[in-house]
């Protein structure tokens, strides 16, 4: 069954922890940037939101240890 990435992105975007979502081409369909105060809060988000979202079969987490620069560019 095909999981509609735009539908899933829309559902995830409703949560305050979600900072950004991009639809991708390649091995992954979505990249979701989640901001959490600590590991426990992130774990709860994975458990209560991500794992319950229909159409998400697999996840891979990358943890940012320190943000050096963030900039939003408008085109």
C-alpha positions in Angstrom: 0.0 0.0 0.0 1.3 3.4 -1.0 1.6 5.9 1.9 0.8 9.4 0.7 3.7 11.5 2.0 1.7 14.8 1.7 -1.0 13.3 3.9 1.5 12.1 6.5 3.4 15.4 6.4 0.1 17.3 7.0 -0.8 15.1 10.0 2.7 15.4 11.5 2.8 19.2 10.9 0.0 19.6 13.4 2.2 18.8 16.4 4.1 21.6 18.2 7.3 19.6 18.3 7.6 19.5 14.5 9.8 22.3 13.3 9.9 21.4 9.6 9.0 18.7 7.1 10.4 18.1 3.7 9.2 15.6 1.1 12.2 14.0 -0.5 13.3 12.0 -3.6 15.5 9.1 -3.0 15.7 6.4 -0.3 13.4 8.3 2.1 10.1 10.0 1.5 10.1 12.5 4.4 12.6 14.3 6.7 10.9 15.6 9.8 12.8 18.0 12.1 11.6 17.6 15.6 12.6 19.9 18.5 12.5 18.3 22.0 14.0 19.5 25.3 15.6 16.1 26.0 15.8 12.4 25.0 12.8 11.5 27.1 10.6 14.1 25.3 11.8 12.9 21.9 11.1 9.3 22.9 7.6 10.2 23.9 7.1 11.9 20.6 8.3 8.9 18.7 6.1 6.6 20.8 2.9 8.6 20.8 3.0 10.3 17.4 5.3 8.7 14.9 4.7 5.1 15.8 0.9 5.6 15.6 0.9 7.4 12.2 -0.5 5.1 9.5 1.8 4.7 6.6 5.1 5.1 8.5 7.0 1.8 8.2 10.5 2.8 9.2 12.3 5.6 10.9 15.9 6.7 11.3 16.9 9.3 13.9 19.8 11.7 13.7 20.5 13.8 16.8 22.0 17.3 16.6 24.5 17.8 19.3 25.0 21.5 18.7 23.6 23.9 16.1 26.1 26.3 14.7 23.9 28.2 12.2 20.3 28.3 11.3 19.0 30.6 8.6 15.8 30.7 6.6 16.3 31.8 3.0 13.4 33.2 1.0 13.5 32.9 -2.7 
